[in-house]
């Protein structure tokens, strides 16, 4: 076989292999196009319209009016404020607790048992967890029963505009901290023990090792945990929906942005406006993620 024929053969063989590979990918790519990329593009398109699925033929182009109206909508601004407070309360708390639990579990026997025990709330149904916490925070619930000896009056937490959101923060931390503990455990197991041995020879102990070795080497893990936690808190929906009955009450104190999007899109049938809200939320999460990457995501020198 001449060199030209050999090149032609290998070129044809490479093309056939590539074609076979793309054919295997075709079902997954089709699914992504039909059920993910297509709906996203269509949602972006209708965000410039006054649009309802009940009457799509009479959609009216309004340009950027939906986006401008967002920042004059008291419900959206209240929802954005709620999820901001929710994130400020939940993200640092569950990150710190997850790291603390991971450090404890990392140095004790029976590590697998504690992984499972702390991870179970993460895979428990959100609806079930919400119902449990409704009972815990009732006026005659366990929380008030435990606080009664300290002279704290009974409070109906989820019916109080002051305490409803903090009670949901407690529920969020309890139900998600196990997931981030497991991520931190993986990060701790990635740190070579020789580093600790060298530091011990130099006289480093406890807090010094934690501050100058463990935490810096977990920088990328912390970035992952914080970003995942931040996205989860800004996208919170099911807890707010179940506990408030879909209203975001009392007095909009538990109204989240995604719950507001759901109400606008599927109850008020303002699907164009709801789509604009969704893309603004996406932009906010993207900006916050980029900020976190600038602060935590880069490698230290």
Buried (B, 14 or more C-beta within 10 A) or exposed (E): EEEEEEEEEEEEEEEEEEEEEEEEEEEEEEEEEEEEEEEEEEBBEBBBBBBBEEEEEEBEEBEEBBBEBBEEBEBBEBBBEBBBBBBEBBBEBBBEBBBEBBBEBBEEEEEEEBBEEBBEBBEEEBEEBBEBBBEBBBEEBEBBEEEEEEEEEBBBBBBBEEBBBBBBBBBBBBBBBBBBBBBBBEBBEEBEEEEBEEBEEEEBEEEEBBEEBBEEBBBBBBBBBBBBBBBBBBBBBBBBBBBBEBBBBBEBBBBBBBBBBBBBBEEEBBBBBBBBBBBBBBEBBEEBBEEBEEEBBEEEE
